Amino acid sequence: MKHYTYVGPEEIRARVSPTGTPIGSVDDLRAWVVAHDADREHGTVPATFTVQPDGMLRIAPRRSEHVACAGGESVLSAGELFLVANAVEGASNQSTGYCPEPICWVALAAALDRAGIPHPGKFTIEVTFRRCTSCGERNLVKDDWYTCAICDAELPRDWNF
């Protein structure tokens, strides 16, 4: 599986201290959701997630930085989860710190399956990231619009982090 290295601002990486909570079972997930129930939005508890190089799923409160959740390490997958008591109801690969491709679902699915956690079988929200070759900015591509939000240069069609 592909490893994604951190591509976000170095000042954020420098502040890394806590890591996400390892989730190896439905019981681990249930305990985390109960502890973070005050964060509930629209019926689910949102969370930041990473899948470590060893395949371990880690989660943290949604507004946490992915690089902190990962303890500064590279990841196999990163994004957001939308949790109910014992399952993942929704998931995305939205992480501007790692800018992973949608194919990183495979690593997340493997971690969830290993832990026995039910999930939707795919990212319910897929995000496309590209780095501008003109100005270097990280871009989130929407509606197939491959144009840099900062300098209006055309963005590459292939993933380039």
Chimera marker file (.cmm) of the C-alpha trace (Angstrom):
<marker_set name="trace">
<marker id="1" x="0.000" y="0.000" z="0.000" r="1" g="1" b="0" radius="0.5"/>
<marker id="2" x="1.074" y="3.542" z="-0.716" r="1" g="1" b="0" radius="0.5"/>
<marker id="3" x="2.488" y="5.645" z="2.129" r="1" g="1" b="0" radius="0.5"/>
<marker id="4" x="1.468" y="9.305" z="2.258" r="1" g="1" b="0" radius="0.5"/>
<marker id="5" x="3.899" y="11.706" z="3.875" r="1" g="1" b="0" radius="0.5"/>
<marker id="6" x="2.860" y="14.937" z="5.518" r="1" g="1" b="0" radius="0.5"/>
<marker id="7" x="2.678" y="17.802" z="2.976" r="1" g="1" b="0" radius="0.5"/>
<marker id="8" x="1.168" y="20.523" z="5.179" r="1" g="1" b="0" radius="0.5"/>
<marker id="9" x="2.807" y="23.487" z="6.894" r="1" g="1" b="0" radius="0.5"/>
<marker id="10" x="5.892" y="22.684" z="8.964" r="1" g="1" b="0" radius="0.5"/>
<marker id="11" x="4.699" y="24.931" z="11.823" r="1" g="1" b="0" radius="0.5"/>
<marker id="12" x="1.747" y="22.562" z="12.286" r="1" g="1" b="0" radius="0.5"/>
<marker id="13" x="3.988" y="19.479" z="12.293" r="1" g="1" b="0" radius="0.5"/>
<marker id="14" x="6.240" y="21.186" z="14.863" r="1" g="1" b="0" radius="0.5"/>
<marker id="15" x="3.281" y="21.412" z="17.281" r="1" g="1" b="0" radius="0.5"/>
<marker id="16" x="2.585" y="17.661" z="17.155" r="1" g="1" b="0" radius="0.5"/>
<marker id="17" x="2.235" y="16.156" z="20.581" r="1" g="1" b="0" radius="0.5"/>
<marker id="18" x="-0.744" y="13.884" z="21.178" r="1" g="1" b="0" radius="0.5"/>
<marker id="19" x="-1.550" y="11.047" z="18.843" r="1" g="1" b="0" radius="0.5"/>
<marker id="20" x="-4.939" y="9.668" z="17.979" r="1" g="1" b="0" radius="0.5"/>
<marker id="21" x="-6.587" y="6.899" z="19.945" r="1" g="1" b="0" radius="0.5"/>
<marker id="22" x="-5.872" y="3.414" z="18.539" r="1" g="1" b="0" radius="0.5"/>
<marker id="23" x="-9.077" y="1.636" z="17.506" r="1" g="1" b="0" radius="0.5"/>
<marker id="24" x="-8.662" y="-2.111" z="17.258" r="1" g="1" b="0" radius="0.5"/>
<marker id="25" x="-12.208" y="-3.288" z="18.009" r="1" g="1" b="0" radius="0.5"/>
<marker id="26" x="-15.872" y="-2.311" z="18.067" r="1" g="1" b="0" radius="0.5"/>
<marker id="27" x="-15.526" y="-1.877" z="21.848" r="1" g="1" b="0" radius="0.5"/>
<marker id="28" x="-12.697" y="0.653" z="21.343" r="1" g="1" b="0" radius="0.5"/>
<marker id="29" x="-14.860" y="2.562" z="18.867" r="1" g="1" b="0" radius="0.5"/>
<marker id="30" x="-17.919" y="2.514" z="21.129" r="1" g="1" b="0" radius="0.5"/>
<marker id="31" x="-15.892" y="3.841" z="24.085" r="1" g="1" b="0" radius="0.5"/>
<marker id="32" x="-14.431" y="6.663" z="21.960" r="1" g="1" b="0" radius="0.5"/>
<marker id="33" x="-17.861" y="7.662" z="20.586" r="1" g="1" b="0" radius="0.5"/>
<marker id="34" x="-19.361" y="7.730" z="24.098" r="1" g="1" b="0" radius="0.5"/>
<marker id="35" x="-16.458" y="9.876" z="25.350" r="1" g="1" b="0" radius="0.5"/>
<marker id="36" x="-16.943" y="12.342" z="22.468" r="1" g="1" b="0" radius="0.5"/>
<marker id="37" x="-20.742" y="12.370" z="22.291" r="1" g="1" b="0" radius="0.5"/>
<marker id="38" x="-20.808" y="16.117" z="23.024" r="1" g="1" b="0" radius="0.5"/>
<marker id="39" x="-19.304" y="16.615" z="19.528" r="1" g="1" b="0" radius="0.5"/>
<marker id="40" x="-22.318" y="14.927" z="17.880" r="1" g="1" b="0" radius="0.5"/>
<marker id="41" x="-23.562" y="16.671" z="14.707" r="1" g="1" b="0" radius="0.5"/>
<marker id="42" x="-26.526" y="15.546" z="12.607" r="1" g="1" b="0" radius="0.5"/>
<marker id="43" x="-26.723" y="12.190" z="14.373" r="1" g="1" b="0" radius="0.5"/>
<marker id="44" x="-23.057" y="11.209" z="14.076" r="1" g="1" b="0" radius="0.5"/>
<marker id="45" x="-19.840" y="11.944" z="15.933" r="1" g="1" b="0" radius="0.5"/>
<marker id="46" x="-17.274" y="13.306" z="13.442" r="1" g="1" b="0" radius="0.5"/>
<marker id="47" x="-13.629" y="12.326" z="13.846" r="1" g="1" b="0" radius="0.5"/>
<marker id="48" x="-10.246" y="12.815" z="12.233" r="1" g="1" b="0" radius="0.5"/>
<marker id="49" x="-8.662" y="9.488" z="11.299" r="1" g="1" b="0" radius="0.5"/>
<marker id="50" x="-5.364" y="8.087" z="10.108" r="1" g="1" b="0" radius="0.5"/>
<marker id="51" x="-4.266" y="4.565" z="9.279" r="1" g="1" b="0" radius="0.5"/>
<marker id="52" x="-0.686" y="4.048" z="10.398" r="1" g="1" b="0" radius="0.5"/>
<marker id="53" x="1.932" y="2.149" z="8.353" r="1" g="1" b="0" radius="0.5"/>
<marker id="54" x="1.327" y="-0.893" z="10.593" r="1" g="1" b="0" radius="0.5"/>
<marker id="55" x="-2.383" y="-0.819" z="9.636" r="1" g="1" b="0" radius="0.5"/>
<marker id="56" x="-3.643" y="0.569" z="12.974" r="1" g="1" b="0" radius="0.5"/>
<marker id="57" x="-6.596" y="2.948" z="12.786" r="1" g="1" b="0" radius="0.5"/>
<marker id="58" x="-6.271" y="6.038" z="14.984" r="1" g="1" b="0" radius="0.5"/>
<marker id="59" x="-8.994" y="8.604" z="15.589" r="1" g="1" b="0" radius="0.5"/>
<marker id="60" x="-9.096" y="12.023" z="17.233" r="1" g="1" b="0" radius="0.5"/>
<marker id="61" x="-11.648" y="14.814" z="17.595" r="1" g="1" b="0" radius="0.5"/>
<marker id="62" x="-12.607" y="16.259" z="14.208" r="1" g="1" b="0" radius="0.5"/>
<marker id="63" x="-10.759" y="19.560" z="14.572" r="1" g="1" b="0" radius="0.5"/>
<marker id="64" x="-7.487" y="17.755" z="15.299" r="1" g="1" b="0" radius="0.5"/>
<marker id="65" x="-4.672" y="17.899" z="12.769" r="1" g="1" b="0" radius="0.5"/>
<marker id="66" x="-4.130" y="14.650" z="10.883" r="1" g="1" b="0" radius="0.5"/>
<marker id="67" x="-0.381" y="14.855" z="11.462" r="1" g="1" b="0" radius="0.5"/>
<marker id="68" x="-1.031" y="14.971" z="15.228" r="1" g="1" b="0" radius="0.5"/>
<marker id="69" x="-3.415" y="12.012" z="14.997" r="1" g="1" b="0" radius="0.5"/>
<marker id="70" x="-0.641" y="10.114" z="13.186" r="1" g="1" b="0" radius="0.5"/>
<marker id="71" x="2.045" y="11.152" z="15.683" r="1" g="1" b="0" radius="0.5"/>
<marker id="72" x="3.963" y="12.867" z="12.867" r="1" g="1" b="0" radius="0.5"/>
<marker id="73" x="4.350" y="9.641" z="10.865" r="1" g="1" b="0" radius="0.5"/>
<marker id="74" x="3.474" y="8.847" z="7.283" r="1" g="1" b="0" radius="0.5"/>
<marker id="75" x="0.071" y="7.186" z="6.792" r="1" g="1" b="0" radius="0.5"/>
<marker id="76" x="-1.693" y="4.690" z="4.557" r="1" g="1" b="0" radius="0.5"/>
<marker id="77" x="-4.927" y="6.685" z="4.739" r="1" g="1" b="0" radius="0.5"/>
<marker id="78" x="-6.277" y="9.878" z="6.323" r="1" g="1" b="0" radius="0.5"/>
<marker id="79" x="-9.527" y="11.807" z="6.401" r="1" g="1" b="0" radius="0.5"/>
<marker id="80" x="-12.737" y="12.129" z="8.358" r="1" g="1" b="0" radius="0.5"/>
<marker id="81" x="-15.115" y="9.546" z="9.810" r="1" g="1" b="0" radius="0.5"/>
<marker id="82" x="-18.749" y="9.997" z="10.806" r="1" g="1" b="0" radius="0.5"/>
<marker id="83" x="-19.429" y="7.578" z="13.648" r="1" g="1" b="0" radius="0.5"/>
<marker id="84" x="-22.393" y="6.038" z="15.387" r="1" g="1" b="0" radius="0.5"/>
<marker id="85" x="-22.094" y="3.899" z="18.514" r="1" g="1" b="0" radius="0.5"/>
<marker id="86" x="-20.466" y="0.863" z="16.910" r="1" g="1" b="0" radius="0.5"/>
<marker id="87" x="-20.043" y="1.642" z="13.205" r="1" g="1" b="0" radius="0.5"/>
<marker id="88" x="-18.757" y="4.056" z="10.605" r="1" g="1" b="0" radius="0.5"/>
<marker id="89" x="-21.704" y="5.693" z="8.865" r="1" g="1" b="0" radius="0.5"/>
<marker id="90" x="-19.651" y="7.906" z="6.524" r="1" g="1" b="0" radius="0.5"/>
<marker id="91" x="-16.032" y="8.555" z="5.575" r="1" g="1" b="0" radius="0.5"/>
<marker id="92" x="-13.922" y="10.868" z="3.440" r="1" g="1" b="0" radius="0.5"/>
<marker id="93" x="-10.282" y="11.196" z="2.440" r="1" g="1" b="0" radius="0.5"/>
<marker id="94" x="-10.338" y="14.925" z="3.267" r="1" g="1" b="0" radius="0.5"/>
<marker id="95" x="-6.938" y="15.682" z="4.762" r="1" g="1" b="0" radius="0.5"/>
<marker id="96" x="-5.043" y="18.720" z="3.539" r="1" g="1" b="0" radius="0.5"/>
<marker id="97" x="-2.072" y="17.597" z="5.616" r="1" g="1" b="0" radius="0.5"/>
<marker id="98" x="-1.595" y="14.355" z="3.673" r="1" g="1" b="0" radius="0.5"/>
<marker id="99" x="-3.707" y="14.935" z="0.520" r="1" g="1" b="0" radius="0.5"/>
<marker id="100" x="-4.342" y="11.207" z="0.027" r="1" g="1" b="0" radius="0.5"/>
<marker id="101" x="-5.901" y="9.750" z="-3.095" r="1" g="1" b="0" radius="0.5"/>
<marker id="102" x="-9.343" y="8.086" z="-2.938" r="1" g="1" b="0" radius="0.5"/>
<marker id="103" x="-7.633" y="4.689" z="-3.397" r="1" g="1" b="0" radius="0.5"/>
<marker id="104" x="-6.466" y="4.996" z="0.238" r="1" g="1" b="0" radius="0.5"/>
<marker id="105" x="-9.940" y="3.628" z="1.072" r="1" g="1" b="0" radius="0.5"/>
<marker id="106" x="-8.388" y="0.166" z="0.773" r="1" g="1" b="0" radius="0.5"/>
<marker id="107" x="-6.205" y="0.762" z="3.859" r="1" g="1" b="0" radius="0.5"/>
<marker id="108" x="-9.098" y="2.202" z="5.876" r="1" g="1" b="0" radius="0.5"/>
<marker id="109" x="-11.408" y="-0.676" z="4.913" r="1" g="1" b="0" radius="0.5"/>
<marker id="110" x="-8.753" y="-3.212" z="5.912" r="1" g="1" b="0" radius="0.5"/>
<marker id="111" x="-8.304" y="-1.551" z="9.333" r="1" g="1" b="0" radius="0.5"/>
<marker id="112" x="-12.069" y="-1.399" z="9.918" r="1" g="1" b="0" radius="0.5"/>
<marker id="113" x="-12.571" y="-5.008" z="8.781" r="1" g="1" b="0" radius="0.5"/>
<marker id="114" x="-9.735" y="-6.226" z="11.029" r="1" g="1" b="0" radius="0.5"/>
<marker id="115" x="-11.411" y="-4.462" z="13.978" r="1" g="1" b="0" radius="0.5"/>
<marker id="116" x="-14.848" y="-5.872" z="13.075" r="1" g="1" b="0" radius="0.5"/>
<marker id="117" x="-16.316" y="-2.380" z="12.586" r="1" g="1" b="0" radius="0.5"/>
<marker id="118" x="-19.183" y="-2.079" z="10.081" r="1" g="1" b="0" radius="0.5"/>
<marker id="119" x="-18.636" y="0.562" z="7.381" r="1" g="1" b="0" radius="0.5"/>
<marker id="120" x="-20.214" y="1.830" z="4.137" r="1" g="1" b="0" radius="0.5"/>
<marker id="121" x="-17.813" y="-0.054" z="1.813" r="1" g="1" b="0" radius="0.5"/>
<marker id="122" x="-16.351" y="3.074" z="0.217" r="1" g="1" b="0" radius="0.5"/>
<marker id="123" x="-15.673" y="6.728" z="0.911" r="1" g="1" b="0" radius="0.5"/>
<marker id="124" x="-19.037" y="8.451" z="1.051" r="1" g="1" b="0" radius="0.5"/>
<marker id="125" x="-17.209" y="11.676" z="0.111" r="1" g="1" b="0" radius="0.5"/>
<marker id="126" x="-14.182" y="11.414" z="-2.204" r="1" g="1" b="0" radius="0.5"/>
<marker id="127" x="-11.809" y="14.361" z="-2.401" r="1" g="1" b="0" radius="0.5"/>
<marker id="128" x="-9.280" y="15.060" z="-5.183" r="1" g="1" b="0" radius="0.5"/>
<marker id="129" x="-6.102" y="16.962" z="-4.308" r="1" g="1" b="0" radius="0.5"/>
<marker id="130" x="-3.469" y="18.462" z="-6.598" r="1" g="1" b="0" radius="0.5"/>
<marker id="131" x="-0.374" y="20.564" z="-5.986" r="1" g="1" b="0" radius="0.5"/>
<marker id="132" x="-0.017" y="23.548" z="-8.318" r="1" g="1" b="0" radius="0.5"/>
<marker id="133" x="3.162" y="23.190" z="-10.369" r="1" g="1" b="0" radius="0.5"/>
<marker id="134" x="3.339" y="26.987" z="-10.756" r="1" g="1" b="0" radius="0.5"/>
<marker id="135" x="2.951" y="28.287" z="-7.186" r="1" g="1" b="0" radius="0.5"/>
<marker id="136" x="3.208" y="25.092" z="-5.099" r="1" g="1" b="0" radius="0.5"/>
<marker id="137" x="-0.181" y="25.520" z="-3.372" r="1" g="1" b="0" radius="0.5"/>
<marker id="138" x="-2.222" y="22.488" z="-2.286" r="1" g="1" b="0" radius="0.5"/>
<marker id="139" x="-5.615" y="22.492" z="-4.036" r="1" g="1" b="0" radius="0.5"/>
<marker id="140" x="-8.854" y="20.646" z="-3.503" r="1" g="1" b="0" radius="0.5"/>
<marker id="141" x="-10.342" y="19.979" z="-6.959" r="1" g="1" b="0" radius="0.5"/>
<marker id="142" x="-14.114" y="20.462" z="-7.188" r="1" g="1" b="0" radius="0.5"/>
<marker id="143" x="-16.452" y="19.755" z="-10.100" r="1" g="1" b="0" radius="0.5"/>
<marker id="144" x="-13.526" y="18.657" z="-12.317" r="1" g="1" b="0" radius="0.5"/>
<marker id="145" x="-12.151" y="22.227" z="-12.190" r="1" g="1" b="0" radius="0.5"/>
<marker id="146" x="-8.372" y="21.676" z="-12.417" r="1" g="1" b="0" radius="0.5"/>
<marker id="147" x="-7.369" y="25.318" z="-11.870" r="1" g="1" b="0" radius="0.5"/>
<marker id="148" x="-5.263" y="26.609" z="-8.986" r="1" g="1" b="0" radius="0.5"/>
<marker id="149" x="-7.296" y="28.642" z="-6.504" r="1" g="1" b="0" radius="0.5"/>
<marker id="150" x="-4.302" y="30.922" z="-5.886" r="1" g="1" b="0" radius="0.5"/>
<marker id="151" x="-2.653" y="31.610" z="-9.256" r="1" g="1" b="0" radius="0.5"/>
<marker id="152" x="-5.188" y="30.282" z="-11.818" r="1" g="1" b="0" radius="0.5"/>
<marker id="153" x="-2.623" y="27.907" z="-13.369" r="1" g="1" b="0" radius="0.5"/>
<marker id="154" x="-3.865" y="24.614" z="-14.785" r="1" g="1" b="0" radius="0.5"/>
<marker id="155" x="-3.486" y="21.757" z="-12.304" r="1" g="1" b="0" radius="0.5"/>
<marker id="156" x="-2.111" y="18.338" z="-13.275" r="1" g="1" b="0" radius="0.5"/>
<marker id="157" x="-4.675" y="15.590" z="-13.911" r="1" g="1" b="0" radius="0.5"/>
<marker id="158" x="-2.528" y="13.029" z="-12.076" r="1" g="1" b="0" radius="0.5"/>
<marker id="159" x="-1.918" y="13.017" z="-8.297" r="1" g="1" b="0" radius="0.5"/>
<marker id="160" x="1.367" y="14.857" z="-7.662" r="1" g="1" b="0" radius="0.5"/>
<marker id="161" x="2.283" y="15.034" z="-3.992" r="1" g="1" b="0" radius="0.5"/>
<link id1="1" id2="2" r="1" g="1" b="0" radius="0.2"/>
<link id1="2" id2="3" r="1" g="1" b="0" radius="0.2"/>
<link id1="3" id2="4" r="1" g="1" b="0" radius="0.2"/>
<link id1="4" id2="5" r="1" g="1" b="0" radius="0.2"/>
<link id1="5" id2="6" r="1" g="1" b="0" radius="0.2"/>
<link id1="6" id2="7" r="1" g="1" b="0" radius="0.2"/>
<link id1="7" id2="8" r="1" g="1" b="0" radius="0.2"/>
<link id1="8" id2="9" r="1" g="1" b="0" radius="0.2"/>
<link id1="9" id2="10" r="1" g="1" b="0" radius="0.2"/>
<link id1="10" id2="11" r="1" g="1" b="0" radius="0.2"/>
<link id1="11" id2="12" r="1" g="1" b="0" radius="0.2"/>
<link id1="12" id2="13" r="1" g="1" b="0" radius="0.2"/>
<link id1="13" id2="14" r="1" g="1" b="0" radius="0.2"/>
<link id1="14" id2="15" r="1" g="1" b="0" radius="0.2"/>
<link id1="15" id2="16" r="1" g="1" b="0" radius="0.2"/>
<link id1="16" id2="17" r="1" g="1" b="0" radius="0.2"/>
<link id1="17" id2="18" r="1" g="1" b="0" radius="0.2"/>
<link id1="18" id2="19" r="1" g="1" b="0" radius="0.2"/>
<link id1="19" id2="20" r="1" g="1" b="0" radius="0.2"/>
<link id1="20" id2="21" r="1" g="1" b="0" radius="0.2"/>
<link id1="21" id2="22" r="1" g="1" b="0" radius="0.2"/>
<link id1="22" id2="23" r="1" g="1" b="0" radius="0.2"/>
<link id1="23" id2="24" r="1" g="1" b="0" radius="0.2"/>
<link id1="24" id2="25" r="1" g="1" b="0" radius="0.2"/>
<link id1="25" id2="26" r="1" g="1" b="0" radius="0.2"/>
<link id1="26" id2="27" r="1" g="1" b="0" radius="0.2"/>
<link id1="27" id2="28" r="1" g="1" b="0" radius="0.2"/>
<link id1="28" id2="29" r="1" g="1" b="0" radius="0.2"/>
<link id1="29" id2="30" r="1" g="1" b="0" radius="0.2"/>
<link id1="30" id2="31" r="1" g="1" b="0" radius="0.2"/>
<link id1="31" id2="32" r="1" g="1" b="0" radius="0.2"/>
<link id1="32" id2="33" r="1" g="1" b="0" radius="0.2"/>
<link id1="33" id2="34" r="1" g="1" b="0" radius="0.2"/>
<link id1="34" id2="35" r="1" g="1" b="0" radius="0.2"/>
<link id1="35" id2="36" r="1" g="1" b="0" radius="0.2"/>
<link id1="36" id2="37" r="1" g="1" b="0" radius="0.2"/>
<link id1="37" id2="38" r="1" g="1" b="0" radius="0.2"/>
<link id1="38" id2="39" r="1" g="1" b="0" radius="0.2"/>
<link id1="39" id2="40" r="1" g="1" b="0" radius="0.2"/>
<link id1="40" id2="41" r="1" g="1" b="0" radius="0.2"/>
<link id1="41" id2="42" r="1" g="1" b="0" radius="0.2"/>
<link id1="42" id2="43" r="1" g="1" b="0" radius="0.2"/>
<link id1="43" id2="44" r="1" g="1" b="0" radius="0.2"/>
<link id1="44" id2="45" r="1" g="1" b="0" radius="0.2"/>
<link id1="45" id2="46" r="1" g="1" b="0" radius="0.2"/>
<link id1="46" id2="47" r="1" g="1" b="0" radius="0.2"/>
<link id1="47" id2="48" r="1" g="1" b="0" radius="0.2"/>
<link id1="48" id2="49" r="1" g="1" b="0" radius="0.2"/>
<link id1="49" id2="50" r="1" g="1" b="0" radius="0.2"/>
<link id1="50" id2="51" r="1" g="1" b="0" radius="0.2"/>
<link id1="51" id2="52" r="1" g="1" b="0" radius="0.2"/>
<link id1="52" id2="53" r="1" g="1" b="0" radius="0.2"/>
<link id1="53" id2="54" r="1" g="1" b="0" radius="0.2"/>
<link id1="54" id2="55" r="1" g="1" b="0" radius="0.2"/>
<link id1="55" id2="56" r="1" g="1" b="0" radius="0.2"/>
<link id1="56" id2="57" r="1" g="1" b="0" radius="0.2"/>
<link id1="57" id2="58" r="1" g="1" b="0" radius="0.2"/>
<link id1="58" id2="59" r="1" g="1" b="0" radius="0.2"/>
<link id1="59" id2="60" r="1" g="1" b="0" radius="0.2"/>
<link id1="60" id2="61" r="1" g="1" b="0" radius="0.2"/>
<link id1="61" id2="62" r="1" g="1" b="0" radius="0.2"/>
<link id1="62" id2="63" r="1" g="1" b="0" radius="0.2"/>
<link id1="63" id2="64" r="1" g="1" b="0" radius="0.2"/>
<link id1="64" id2="65" r="1" g="1" b="0" radius="0.2"/>
<link id1="65" id2="66" r="1" g="1" b="0" radius="0.2"/>
<link id1="66" id2="67" r="1" g="1" b="0" radius="0.2"/>
<link id1="67" id2="68" r="1" g="1" b="0" radius="0.2"/>
<link id1="68" id2="69" r="1" g="1" b="0" radius="0.2"/>
<link id1="69" id2="70" r="1" g="1" b="0" radius="0.2"/>
<link id1="70" id2="71" r="1" g="1" b="0" radius="0.2"/>
<link id1="71" id2="72" r="1" g="1" b="0" radius="0.2"/>
<link id1="72" id2="73" r="1" g="1" b="0" radius="0.2"/>
<link id1="73" id2="74" r="1" g="1" b="0" radius="0.2"/>
<link id1="74" id2="75" r="1" g="1" b="0" radius="0.2"/>
<link id1="75" id2="76" r="1" g="1" b="0" radius="0.2"/>
<link id1="76" id2="77" r="1" g="1" b="0" radius="0.2"/>
<link id1="77" id2="78" r="1" g="1" b="0" radius="0.2"/>
<link id1="78" id2="79" r="1" g="1" b="0" radius="0.2"/>
<link id1="79" id2="80" r="1" g="1" b="0" radius="0.2"/>
<link id1="80" id2="81" r="1" g="1" b="0" radius="0.2"/>
<link id1="81" id2="82" r="1" g="1" b="0" radius="0.2"/>
<link id1="82" id2="83" r="1" g="1" b="0" radius="0.2"/>
<link id1="83" id2="84" r="1" g="1" b="0" radius="0.2"/>
<link id1="84" id2="85" r="1" g="1" b="0" radius="0.2"/>
<link id1="85" id2="86" r="1" g="1" b="0" radius="0.2"/>
<link id1="86" id2="87" r="1" g="1" b="0" radius="0.2"/>
<link id1="87" id2="88" r="1" g="1" b="0" radius="0.2"/>
<link id1="88" id2="89" r="1" g="1" b="0" radius="0.2"/>
<link id1="89" id2="90" r="1" g="1" b="0" radius="0.2"/>
<link id1="90" id2="91" r="1" g="1" b="0" radius="0.2"/>
<link id1="91" id2="92" r="1" g="1" b="0" radius="0.2"/>
<link id1="92" id2="93" r="1" g="1" b="0" radius="0.2"/>
<link id1="93" id2="94" r="1" g="1" b="0" radius="0.2"/>
<link id1="94" id2="95" r="1" g="1" b="0" radius="0.2"/>
<link id1="95" id2="96" r="1" g="1" b="0" radius="0.2"/>
<link id1="96" id2="97" r="1" g="1" b="0" radius="0.2"/>
<link id1="97" id2="98" r="1" g="1" b="0" radius="0.2"/>
<link id1="98" id2="99" r="1" g="1" b="0" radius="0.2"/>
<link id1="99" id2="100" r="1" g="1" b="0" radius="0.2"/>
<link id1="100" id2="101" r="1" g="1" b="0" radius="0.2"/>
<link id1="101" id2="102" r="1" g="1" b="0" radius="0.2"/>
<link id1="102" id2="103" r="1" g="1" b="0" radius="0.2"/>
<link id1="103" id2="104" r="1" g="1" b="0" radius="0.2"/>
<link id1="104" id2="105" r="1" g="1" b="0" radius="0.2"/>
<link id1="105" id2="106" r="1" g="1" b="0" radius="0.2"/>
<link id1="106" id2="107" r="1" g="1" b="0" radius="0.2"/>
<link id1="107" id2="108" r="1" g="1" b="0" radius="0.2"/>
<link id1="108" id2="109" r="1" g="1" b="0" radius="0.2"/>
<link id1="109" id2="110" r="1" g="1" b="0" radius="0.2"/>
<link id1="110" id2="111" r="1" g="1" b="0" radius="0.2"/>
<link id1="111" id2="112" r="1" g="1" b="0" radius="0.2"/>
<link id1="112" id2="113" r="1" g="1" b="0" radius="0.2"/>
<link id1="113" id2="114" r="1" g="1" b="0" radius="0.2"/>
<link id1="114" id2="115" r="1" g="1" b="0" radius="0.2"/>
<link id1="115" id2="116" r="1" g="1" b="0" radius="0.2"/>
<link id1="116" id2="117" r="1" g="1" b="0" radius="0.2"/>
<link id1="117" id2="118" r="1" g="1" b="0" radius="0.2"/>
<link id1="118" id2="119" r="1" g="1" b="0" radius="0.2"/>
<link id1="119" id2="120" r="1" g="1" b="0" radius="0.2"/>
<link id1="120" id2="121" r="1" g="1" b="0" radius="0.2"/>
<link id1="121" id2="122" r="1" g="1" b="0" radius="0.2"/>
<link id1="122" id2="123" r="1" g="1" b="0" radius="0.2"/>
<link id1="123" id2="124" r="1" g="1" b="0" radius="0.2"/>
<link id1="124" id2="125" r="1" g="1" b="0" radius="0.2"/>
<link id1="125" id2="126" r="1" g="1" b="0" radius="0.2"/>
<link id1="126" id2="127" r="1" g="1" b="0" radius="0.2"/>
<link id1="127" id2="128" r="1" g="1" b="0" radius="0.2"/>
<link id1="128" id2="129" r="1" g="1" b="0" radius="0.2"/>
<link id1="129" id2="130" r="1" g="1" b="0" radius="0.2"/>
<link id1="130" id2="131" r="1" g="1" b="0" radius="0.2"/>
<link id1="131" id2="132" r="1" g="1" b="0" radius="0.2"/>
<link id1="132" id2="133" r="1" g="1" b="0" radius="0.2"/>
<link id1="133" id2="134" r="1" g="1" b="0" radius="0.2"/>
<link id1="134" id2="135" r="1" g="1" b="0" radius="0.2"/>
<link id1="135" id2="136" r="1" g="1" b="0" radius="0.2"/>
<link id1="136" id2="137" r="1" g="1" b="0" radius="0.2"/>
<link id1="137" id2="138" r="1" g="1" b="0" radius="0.2"/>
<link id1="138" id2="139" r="1" g="1" b="0" radius="0.2"/>
<link id1="139" id2="140" r="1" g="1" b="0" radius="0.2"/>
<link id1="140" id2="141" r="1" g="1" b="0" radius="0.2"/>
<link id1="141" id2="142" r="1" g="1" b="0" radius="0.2"/>
<link id1="142" id2="143" r="1" g="1" b="0" radius="0.2"/>
<link id1="143" id2="144" r="1" g="1" b="0" radius="0.2"/>
<link id1="144" id2="145" r="1" g="1" b="0" radius="0.2"/>
<link id1="145" id2="146" r="1" g="1" b="0" radius="0.2"/>
<link id1="146" id2="147" r="1" g="1" b="0" radius="0.2"/>
<link id1="147" id2="148" r="1" g="1" b="0" radius="0.2"/>
<link id1="148" id2="149" r="1" g="1" b="0" radius="0.2"/>
<link id1="149" id2="150" r="1" g="1" b="0" radius="0.2"/>
<link id1="150" id2="151" r="1" g="1" b="0" radius="0.2"/>
<link id1="151" id2="152" r="1" g="1" b="0" radius="0.2"/>
<link id1="152" id2="153" r="1" g="1" b="0" radius="0.2"/>
<link id1="153" id2="154" r="1" g="1" b="0" radius="0.2"/>
<link id1="154" id2="155" r="1" g="1" b="0" radius="0.2"/>
<link id1="155" id2="156" r="1" g="1" b="0" radius="0.2"/>
<link id1="156" id2="157" r="1" g="1" b="0" radius="0.2"/>
<link id1="157" id2="158" r="1" g="1" b="0" radius="0.2"/>
<link id1="158" id2="159" r="1" g="1" b="0" radius="0.2"/>
<link id1="159" id2="160" r="1" g="1" b="0" radius="0.2"/>
<link id1="160" id2="161" r="1" g="1" b="0" radius="0.2"/>
</marker_set>
